[in-house]
Amino acid sequence: MLGDGNPSRRYAMRALDDMVITANRVEVLTALRANRESHAKIVAEARAGYLERATAALTARLEKLRAGKLISTGMAINLPQDYTNVYDTAIKMLELHQGDTVVLNAQQVRNLVRDDWDWTSLFLTTNSAYSGTARAVGGSNEGDE
């Protein structure tokens, strides 16, 4: 996974930075829609898991407060991450595009087709606290080169 901060991988990928390709618009759109669907599944799982965890934590605190105990009301529960709007914008752009082909650079291929964004690592790490799918995807990317 490129978003993992590994400097040697980033350096190796620079060789592709100036490369551009002409790709079939429908093929890119199909890949992007599949990536959005996977992203949305993780977001839905993470939101449900977050609500369950936050509700349990708040209920436990409320019970202690009602019992007269002085406790901290602060909680360290990270909100789930959601970048669905990024996919939606890219999909809309490709739907509005007039031609059968699109020109993509290496970064756009990594993002749109390979689903590797600068926020991918944070998204998977944060949402893996609440989503089994995020844990599985995040764990499968650990050894990627």
C-alpha positions in Angstrom: 0.0 0.0 0.0 1.4 3.3 -1.0 -0.3 5.3 1.7 1.8 3.5 4.4 4.5 6.2 4.5 7.3 3.9 3.3 9.9 6.2 1.8 11.5 3.6 -0.4 8.2 2.7 -2.0 7.3 6.4 -2.5 10.7 6.9 -4.2 10.2 3.8 -6.4 6.8 5.1 -7.5 8.3 8.5 -8.6 9.5 6.8 -11.8 5.9 6.6 -12.8 4.9 10.1 -11.9 5.5 11.5 -15.4 3.7 8.6 -17.1 0.2 9.2 -18.5 -2.1 6.7 -20.2 -5.3 6.8 -22.1 -7.8 4.5 -20.5 -11.3 3.3 -21.3 -13.6 5.6 -19.4 -16.1 2.8 -18.7 -13.4 0.5 -17.3 -12.2 3.2 -15.0 -15.7 4.0 -13.9 -16.4 0.4 -13.2 -13.3 0.1 -11.0 -14.2 3.3 -9.2 -17.8 2.2 -8.5 -16.5 -1.1 -7.1 -14.0 0.8 -4.9 -16.8 3.1 -3.7 -18.9 0.1 -2.8 -16.1 -1.5 -0.8 -15.5 1.9 0.9 -19.2 2.3 1.7 -19.4 -1.2 3.3 -16.5 -0.3 5.6 -18.1 3.0 6.5 -21.5 1.4 7.3 -19.8 -1.3 9.5 -17.7 1.4 11.2 -20.7 3.6 11.9 -22.7 0.8 13.4 -19.7 -0.3 15.5 -19.1 3.2 16.6 -22.7 3.8 17.7 -22.6 0.5 19.6 -19.3 1.3 21.4 -20.2 4.9 22.1 -23.7 4.1 23.4 -22.2 1.4 25.7 -19.5 3.8 27.0 -22.0 6.7 27.6 -24.5 4.3 29.3 -21.8 3.1 31.7 -20.8 6.7 32.5 -24.4 7.7 33.0 -25.0 4.9 35.4 -22.0 5.9 37.5 -23.1 9.5 37.5 -26.6 8.5 38.6 -25.0 6.5 41.4 -23.4 9.7 42.6 -19.8 8.9 41.4 -17.6 11.7 40.2 -16.2 10.5 36.9 -14.7 12.1 33.8 -17.3 12.6 31.1 -14.6 12.7 28.3 -14.3 9.8 26.0 -11.4 8.8 23.7 -13.4 7.2 20.9 -12.4 8.2 17.4 -15.1 9.0 14.9 -15.2 6.7 11.9 -13.7 8.1 8.7 -15.8 8.5 5.5 -14.4 9.7 2.2 -17.5 8.6 0.1 -17.8 12.1 -1.3 -14.4 11.8 -3.0 -15.7 8.7 -4.8 -19.0 10.4 -5.7 -17.2 13.4 -7.2 -14.9 11.3 -9.2 -17.7 9.1 -10.4 -19.8 12.1 -11.4 -16.8 13.6 -13.3 -16.4 10.4 -15.3 -20.2 10.2 -16.0 -20.1 13.7 -17.3 -17.0 13.1 -19.4 -18.0 13.2 -23.1 -15.3 10.9 -24.5 -14.9 7.1 -24.5 -11.4 7.5 -23.1 -9.7 9.5 -20.3 -6.1 10.5 -19.7 -4.8 9.4 -16.3 -1.5 9.9 -14.7 0.1 7.4 -12.2 -1.4 9.1 -9.2 -4.9 9.0 -10.7 -4.5 5.3 -11.5 -3.4 4.6 -7.9 -6.4 6.5 -6.6 -9.2 5.7 -9.0 -8.4 2.2 -10.2 -6.2 0.7 -7.4 -8.1 2.5 -4.6 -4.9 3.7 -3.0 -5.3 7.2 -1.7 -3.2 9.4 0.6 -5.8 8.8 3.3 -6.2 5.0 2.9 -4.0 4.1 5.8 -5.7 6.4 8.2 -9.1 5.3 7.0 -8.4 1.7 7.5 -6.6 2.2 10.9 -9.4 4.3 12.3 -12.3 2.3 11.0 -10.7 -1.1 11.9 -11.7 -0.3 15.5 -15.3 -0.8 14.5 -15.2 -2.8 11.2 -14.1 -6.3 10.6 -13.8 -5.6 6.8 -11.5 -2.6 7.5 -9.4 -4.9 9.8 -9.2 -7.6 7.1 -8.3 -5.1 4.3 -5.8 -3.2 6.5 -4.1 -6.5 7.5 -3.9 -7.7 3.9 -2.1 -4.6 2.9 0.7 -4.7 5.5 3.2 -6.7 3.4 2.3 -5.2 0.0 5.2 -3.8 -2.0 
